[in-house]
Each structure stands twice: as structure tokens, then as C-alpha cells.
Amino acid sequence: MGCRRAWASDSAHVEEKKAEEVLANDELLLRGFTITHVMDCIADPTKNRIVAELWDDVSPAFPYLNAAVPNLMYNPGAGTLTAKRGARILTFYPHLAVMAKVDGEADALAQLRWFQDLCNDAWCRRAEITPCYQRRQLLGPLDAYMLLPKLLNCRACGEAGCWAFAFRLLFGELGLEACPRLAEPDYVEGRRRLAELL
């Protein structure tokens, strides 16, 4: 049987659909999830902090995701994988997801579905991926800034300066192409490094 994507969420008919969807998807590593807590976010009270139970142990996929997906933070000692999606911080444990700065339950479901698809895709392709068991850190604003031209904050990107551009780049609000200087020969190496790390 080939890998197929499926998801289930915290809804009234999960138990009914569980038998139908889950049994048909025995090739998947993560068959579904259930949101267990929706709370105010400590860092931003206009957002939510969400906790979800993952139906399956997803930790076997972490080294494959670490190798294949840029800009994740993998901590093999703690058994965690952290992703930053926009302003959201998503941390995955073997059977648990903890998300901060999420825009409500619908956004949480979208993030969980994204991770489920990502996890199942990497798991289905694990024969093609060399796993990476090295600890990896997320790219920070200072790291991104150091790879930018920093030409006296030329503002060719439309931002107030390279520091502001670095933040917007990391939040996914701007792409590398927004900085025309990165296309110049003197800065092509910085662009290449950023493209690898983002």
C-alpha cells in the first residue's frame, strides 16, 4: 500500500471516522491528533497557546525532518522538534504538540495538518533521506543580519534597514528577492547561505 495523507481533528465524529480513516492509512506515521487545551498565549494575549495530543509517536521522523526541512530546531537529547511558522512557535514531542502565538483553534488545526503532512511525507520518503541526528538551531535575526549586505541600510528592499529586513525575512513576510543587493556578485554567497538556512 502506498502512503496516503489523512487527518482527523478534535470533533464529535472523530471516533467514528477514526476506524474508517486510520485503518485505511497503516503506512502513515501520524494518523491524527486531538486538541486538548486552548489557552491565552503568555507572550501575546491576542493569540492562543494550544496543546494537542498526537495519536502516534512521531519521534522516529524527527531525524528525517531535520535532514530534509530547513529552519527547524532539532534537539535529540530532549526529543523535540521546533518550527517557526510566521510568528508561531510550534514544538513537537513524541506524542504532543505545543503551539504558541496561534490565531485560534482553526489556525491550530491548520498548523497540525501542516505538520501531519510534513511528517508523513518525510516518513514515506525515509528511504530517500539520510537522517541527521545532529542538534540544529533555528536561524535568528542576528544570524540573518550578518549574511545581509548591510550597506548603510540602503533601503532598496523598502524596509528601514537590514535589521528590519532580517526580521521580516525570518517571519516569512519577505523573500530573498526583496533585497536587490543580494543578487550582486559581492553578496551572492550571503544569499546562498541564507537560502540554505531558511
C-alpha positions in Angstrom: 0.0 0.0 0.0 1.4 3.5 -0.9 1.4 6.4 1.5 -1.8 8.5 1.6 -2.4 11.6 3.6 -5.3 11.7 6.1 -6.1 13.7 9.2 -8.5 13.8 12.0 -9.2 16.5 14.4 -10.9 17.2 17.7 -14.5 16.9 16.6 -17.6 15.0 17.6 -17.3 12.4 14.9 -13.6 11.6 15.3 -14.3 8.2 16.9 -16.5 7.2 14.0 -14.0 8.4 11.4 -11.1 7.0 13.3 -12.0 3.5 12.3 -12.5 4.4 8.7 -9.6 6.7 8.1 -7.0 5.3 10.4 -7.3 1.7 9.4 -7.0 2.7 5.8 -3.8 4.5 6.4 -1.5 2.0 8.1 1.5 3.4 6.2 1.3 6.7 7.9 3.4 7.6 10.9 1.0 10.3 12.3 -2.6 9.3 11.8 -4.3 12.1 13.7 -4.3 14.4 16.6 -6.7 15.8 19.3 -6.6 19.4 20.6 -6.7 19.1 24.4 -6.1 22.7 25.6 -6.8 26.2 24.1 -5.4 29.0 26.3 -4.3 32.6 26.1 -0.8 33.0 24.9 1.6 34.3 27.6 3.7 36.2 25.1 0.8 37.8 23.2 -2.7 37.8 24.8 -4.4 38.4 21.4 -3.1 34.9 20.4 -3.5 31.4 21.7 -1.4 28.7 23.2 -2.6 25.3 22.1 -1.7 21.8 23.3 -2.6 18.8 21.2 -2.2 15.1 21.7 -0.6 13.3 18.7 -2.2 9.8 18.2 1.2 8.3 17.3 4.8 8.5 18.4 6.3 10.9 15.7 9.9 10.9 17.1 11.1 8.4 14.5 10.5 11.1 11.8 12.5 13.8 13.6 16.0 12.9 12.2 14.5 12.7 8.7 12.7 16.1 9.1 15.9 17.5 10.5 17.8 16.4 7.3 15.1 17.4 4.8 13.4 20.6 6.1 15.3 23.8 6.6 14.9 26.1 9.6 13.8 23.5 12.1 15.4 23.2 15.6 16.0 19.6 16.4 17.1 18.6 19.9 17.8 14.8 20.0 18.6 14.9 23.8 15.2 16.4 24.6 13.4 14.5 21.9 11.8 17.7 20.5 11.5 19.4 17.1 10.6 23.1 16.9 9.4 25.0 13.9 8.8 28.7 13.5 5.9 29.5 11.0 5.4 33.2 10.8 5.1 34.4 14.4 4.0 31.0 15.6 6.3 28.7 17.5 5.4 25.0 17.2 7.2 22.4 19.4 6.6 18.7 18.8 7.3 15.9 21.3 6.9 12.2 20.6 3.1 12.3 21.4 2.4 16.0 22.0 2.3 19.3 20.2 2.6 22.7 22.0 2.0 25.8 19.9 2.4 29.5 20.9 1.2 32.6 19.1 -1.5 30.8 17.2 -4.6 32.6 15.9 -7.3 30.4 17.5 -8.4 26.8 17.0 -8.8 26.9 13.3 -5.2 28.1 12.9 -4.1 25.4 15.3 -5.8 22.8 13.1 -4.1 24.2 10.0 -0.7 24.0 11.8 -1.3 20.5 12.9 -2.4 19.4 9.4 0.8 21.0 8.0 2.9 19.1 10.5 1.0 15.9 9.9 1.5 16.1 6.1 5.2 17.1 6.6 5.8 14.2 9.0 4.0 11.6 6.9 5.7 12.8 3.7 9.2 12.5 5.3 8.3 9.1 6.8 7.1 7.8 3.4 10.3 9.1 1.8 12.7 7.9 4.5 14.5 5.5 2.2 15.5 8.5 0.1 16.6 10.7 3.0 19.8 10.3 5.1 18.7 11.1 8.6 20.5 13.8 10.5 20.9 13.2 14.3 22.8 16.5 14.9 21.3 19.1 17.1 20.2 22.1 14.9 19.3 25.6 16.0 16.8 28.0 14.4 18.2 30.8 12.4 17.9 34.0 14.4 17.6 37.6 13.3 21.3 38.4 14.1 22.4 35.3 12.0 20.3 36.5 9.1 21.5 40.1 9.5 25.2 39.1 9.4 24.6 37.5 6.0 22.9 40.6 4.5 24.9 43.4 2.7 24.4 46.0 5.5 25.2 48.8 3.0 24.5 51.6 5.5 20.9 50.4 5.4 20.3 51.3 1.7 16.6 50.6 2.0 16.4 49.2 -1.6 14.2 46.5 -0.1 11.7 49.1 1.2 12.5 48.4 4.8 14.0 50.9 7.3 17.2 48.9 7.2 18.9 45.4 7.1 17.9 44.7 10.7 14.2 45.2 9.9 14.6 43.2 6.7 16.2 40.3 8.6 13.1 40.1 10.9 10.6 40.2 8.1 12.7 37.6 6.2 12.6 35.2 9.2 8.9 35.7 9.7 8.3 34.8 6.1 6.9 38.2 5.2 9.6 38.9 2.7 11.7 36.7 0.4 15.4 36.9 -0.5 14.5 38.5 -3.8 13.2 41.6 -1.9 16.8 42.6 -1.4 18.2 43.5 -4.8 21.7 43.8 -3.3 21.8 40.0 -2.7 21.8 39.5 -6.4 25.1 41.4 -6.8 28.3 39.4 -7.1 29.7 40.6 -3.8 26.7 39.3 -1.8 25.8 36.2 -3.7 27.5 34.0 -1.0 25.3 35.6 1.7 22.3 34.9 -0.4 23.3 31.3 -1.0 23.8 30.7 2.8 20.5 32.4 3.6 18.7 30.2 1.0 20.2 27.1 2.6 19.3 28.2 6.2 15.7 29.5 5.6 
